[in-house]
């Protein structure tokens, strides 16, 4: 994982509640064995018609949201099944941050483990952020994981709470293996002391 402390970039708005992991990455695309390449299938059934052409009415197909690194989403984002592929697909699509008023617990955990920042804000603040986005020209937000703040296009600063162990992992770019290797000396010492005779 790469360390992530501050994300400044284009924001996309997906103001839909209860977006489940099957919508984020439909089941027919779960056959891959790699963790990459899922971005092209993110929100597939919403993004594309049956013939493969983009649906112009789908939010993420709008030109002002192109290249967005931050997703503003509706409540209970990432509910449903526990598939890790949902976080992989969003990250591969280009999102480093998802902001919503609530999340599916397993999705939140999976996202943190792959290096995505999941920010939970009160619903009225999420709505305020959504309303601040220029739907014609696009807007940028700043999410600062060190300061635990979101800065709006108008410069308003919104603080947020964040799990400290997940924050440590993200700031230092540590996946599960990286966390284990932080104790490499202690592991080696234990193995030396308990070597087979």
N, C-alpha and C positions, 0 to 999 in steps of 0.2 A: 504494500500500500504506500502511496505517496502521502507525506504529511500535508495536512490541510488546516490552515489557521484563519484565512480570510478569503472570502469569495466575493468578488465584485463583478457583476455582469448582468446581461440581459435577463429579464424575468418573463416567464410565460404564465398565463392564468388558465387553470382548468377548474372552473367553479362548478364542480359536480360533487355531491355527497356520495359516500359509500363506494368509492372506486375500488373494486376488489382486484386481487392479484391476477385473476383470470382475464380481466380487461387490460391490465398492464402488460401481461405477456400471455397470450392465449396458449392453451395446452398443446396445440399441434406443433409448437415451436420448441418444445422441451426435450427434443431428442439429441441435441448437441451435447458433446462431452466437454467442450471448452467453456470458459466463463465469458468469453468475448463473442461478439457478433450478434448479440441479442437486440441491440439498439434498433436495427432495421425493422424489428417485429414489435416494438413497443406500441401499445394501443392499436394494434394492427386492424382489428375489426372496426374501430372508430375512424382510423386514418384513411383507410382505403375502401374503394368499391369492390364489388365482386370481380371486376376486370383488372384490378390492380391500380386503377387511377386514384389519385388523392381526392378525398372528399373536401371540397372547398369550405364547407360549413364547420368542419371540425376545428376546435380551438387551436391546436398545435400546428395546424397547417396554415395558419395566418402568417403573412410575411413579417409583421412586427415581432413575432415570437421566435423567428428563425435564429438558431444558435444560442438559445437560452441556456443558462447554467443554473438558474434558480426557477423552481416550479412552485407557484402558489396554488394550493389545492383545497378542495372542500373537505368537510369534516369526515372522520373515519377513513382516511386515505390508507390504502394498502390492507384493507380487511380481507377476510376470506382465507384461502389456503396458505400453507406455510412456505410455498415455493420461493427459494432463494433467487430464482431466475428473475423475479420482479425487480429486485434491487439491481441485479446485473444489467437488466434491460434499460432501466432508467439511467444508470451510470454510463452505459455504452452509448445511449442516445445523446448524452452530453450534460445531464444534470449532476451537479455537485451538491445541491441543497434542495430539500423539499420543505415547504412551510405550510402548515395546516393547523386547524384547531384541535384535531385529534387524529390518531393513527392506530392501525392494527398493531398489536404488541409484537407479534412475530416479525412483521415487516420492519418495524422500527429496529429491532435487534439485528436482523439480517443486513439492513442498510448500514448501520454503524460498523458492522464487521467487514464491509467491503470498502469503507471509506467515504460514505455519504453523510452529510450533516442533516439531521432531521430536527427541525425547529417547530416546537409547539407553542402557539400563541393563543390568547383568548379569541373567540370567534369574531368579536367586534373589531379587533385589531387586524385580523386576516381580511375581513371585509374592507377595512380602511385601506389596507395595502392594495387589494384588488382594484378598488376605486381610484387609487392614485396612479395606476398604470395607464399610460397613453396608448390607447388601442389603435391609433393611426400610425404613430411613429415608433412606438415601443419605449420602454423605460428600463433603467438599471436599478438594482438594489445592491447594498453591501451587507453581507453577513459576516460578522467578526466573531469567530469562535473563542478567541482569547478574551475579548472584552464582553462576550455574551450579549451582543447587540445586533439589531437589524436597523439599517439606516434607509429611510424612504427616499424616493426621488426628490422630495422637498426638503430633505435634511433632518427630518424628525427621527429621533433615536428611540427604538423600542427594545427594552431589555428582555431577555428570555432565560429561563432556567434550563439546565442541561445536566444529564447524568455525568458525574465527574470521572468515572472509570472509562466511559465511552469517549469523553472529551480528551483524556490522556492518550488513548489509543489513536484518535484522529490527529491530534496535534503532533504526535511523534511518528505517525505512519506505521503503526504496529497492528498486524493481523494476529491471529491466535499463535502462529508459529513465532512471530516476532516477540510477542509477550513472553512466551516460554524461553526464548533465547536470551532474554534479559537476565535470566537466572542460570545461564550456562555454566558459570564458575561453580555455583553451588551444586548443580547437577553433576558436573565432572568430579567434584570432591566427594559427593555421595557415592558415585559409581566406583571411585578409587578405593573408598573405605569398605565397600561391599563387593569387591572383586571376587569372582569364584576362585576357590582354592583347589 
